[in-house]
Amino acid sequence: MENQNLLDMIKETFPCPEVDIRTYSPLTLAFIGDGIYEVVIRTMAVTKANRANSDLHKDTVKYVKAENQSKMVEILKPHLTEEEADVLRRGRNAKPNTVAKNASLGEYHRATGFEALLGYLYLAGRTERMLELIKIGVDGLNETR
């Protein structure tokens, strides 16, 4: 089990039926994408150093807030395949039942598209590609600061 990815391990531990992820709604993809993105960003923060939770929170919030996820979408667009751009577009055009507290409606929709793309890649078992896109986005965001 050492070389398995997290998704495969979860599927083995908690058996579930195989589902064609292309049938999932964009909001379902965004739901899992939000969670996996949070894990990636929190992992980045924690592995930098053992710090107070308040410092960890400050370090992560700059990447997970909708405004910056929206900026990452613009950074990522030239790097996306046609399939990835389509998933992002479907997520962006979805009608969520919630609204962002500290972002414009446009930023919130772009962030939902970003999360849908990450969820899609994660559920497709394309973790390496998901991480590659997150890195491009994070690096691009850091360059604009």
C-alpha positions in Angstrom: 0.0 0.0 0.0 3.0 2.3 0.3 2.9 3.6 -3.3 -0.9 4.1 -3.6 -2.4 7.5 -3.8 -4.9 8.7 -1.2 -7.9 8.3 -3.4 -7.1 4.6 -4.1 -6.6 4.0 -0.4 -9.9 5.6 0.5 -11.7 3.5 -2.2 -10.2 0.3 -0.8 -11.0 1.2 2.8 -14.5 2.4 2.1 -15.7 0.4 -0.9 -18.0 2.5 -3.1 -19.5 1.9 -6.5 -17.6 3.1 -9.6 -19.2 6.2 -11.0 -18.4 8.1 -14.1 -17.2 11.4 -12.7 -18.3 13.2 -15.9 -21.8 12.8 -14.6 -21.2 14.6 -11.3 -22.6 18.1 -11.0 -20.0 20.9 -11.0 -21.0 21.8 -7.5 -20.3 18.2 -6.3 -16.9 18.5 -8.0 -16.3 21.8 -6.3 -17.3 20.4 -2.9 -14.6 17.7 -3.0 -12.2 20.1 -4.8 -12.5 22.7 -2.0 -11.6 20.0 0.6 -8.6 18.6 -1.3 -7.3 22.0 -2.1 -7.5 22.9 1.6 -5.5 19.8 2.5 -2.8 20.7 0.0 -2.5 24.3 1.2 -2.6 23.3 4.9 0.1 20.7 4.1 2.2 23.4 2.5 1.8 25.6 5.6 2.5 22.9 8.2 5.6 21.5 6.4 7.2 24.9 6.4 7.6 24.9 10.2 5.9 24.0 13.4 4.1 27.2 14.2 1.1 28.5 16.2 -2.3 27.8 14.7 -2.9 31.5 14.2 0.2 31.8 12.0 -0.8 28.7 10.0 -4.3 30.1 9.5 -2.8 33.4 8.2 -0.5 31.5 5.9 -3.3 29.4 4.4 -6.2 32.0 4.1 -4.3 34.0 1.5 -4.5 31.0 -0.9 -8.0 29.6 -0.1 -10.0 32.8 -0.2 -12.2 33.2 -3.3 -10.6 36.4 -4.4 -7.2 34.7 -4.8 -8.6 31.5 -6.2 -10.2 33.7 -8.9 -6.8 35.2 -9.6 -5.3 31.7 -9.9 -7.9 30.9 -12.6 -6.5 33.7 -14.7 -3.0 32.4 -14.1 -3.9 28.9 -15.0 -6.0 29.5 -18.2 -3.0 29.3 -20.6 -1.9 26.0 -19.0 -5.3 24.1 -19.2 -6.2 21.4 -21.7 -9.5 21.7 -23.5 -11.0 19.2 -21.1 -9.8 21.0 -18.0 -11.0 24.4 -19.4 -14.5 22.8 -20.0 -14.7 21.5 -16.4 -13.6 24.9 -15.0 -16.2 26.6 -17.2 -19.0 24.3 -16.0 -18.0 25.0 -12.4 -17.8 28.7 -13.0 -21.3 28.7 -14.6 -22.9 26.6 -11.8 -25.4 28.3 -9.6 -24.3 27.8 -5.9 -26.8 28.1 -3.1 -24.4 30.2 -1.1 -22.6 33.5 -1.6 -19.1 34.6 -0.7 -18.6 36.8 2.3 -15.6 38.7 1.1 -15.6 38.3 -2.7 -17.5 39.6 -5.6 -20.0 37.3 -7.3 -17.7 37.0 -10.3 -14.7 36.0 -8.1 -16.9 33.5 -6.3 -18.0 31.9 -9.5 -14.4 31.7 -10.8 -13.3 30.2 -7.5 -16.1 27.6 -7.7 -14.8 26.7 -11.2 -11.3 26.3 -9.8 -12.5 24.0 -7.1 -14.6 22.0 -9.6 -11.5 21.5 -11.7 -9.4 20.3 -8.7 -12.2 18.0 -7.6 -12.5 16.6 -11.1 -8.7 15.9 -11.4 -8.7 14.4 -7.9 -11.6 12.0 -8.5 -10.1 11.1 -11.9 -7.0 10.0 -10.1 -4.9 12.7 -11.8 -3.4 13.9 -8.6 0.0 14.8 -10.2 -1.8 17.1 -12.7 -3.9 18.6 -9.9 -0.7 19.4 -7.9 1.0 20.8 -11.0 -1.8 23.2 -11.6 -2.0 24.2 -7.9 1.8 24.9 -8.0 1.5 27.0 -11.1 -1.4 29.0 -9.5 0.4 29.4 -6.2 3.7 30.5 -7.8 1.8 32.9 -10.0 -0.1 34.4 -7.1 3.2 34.8 -5.1 4.7 36.6 -8.1 1.9 39.2 -8.1 2.5 40.2 -4.4 
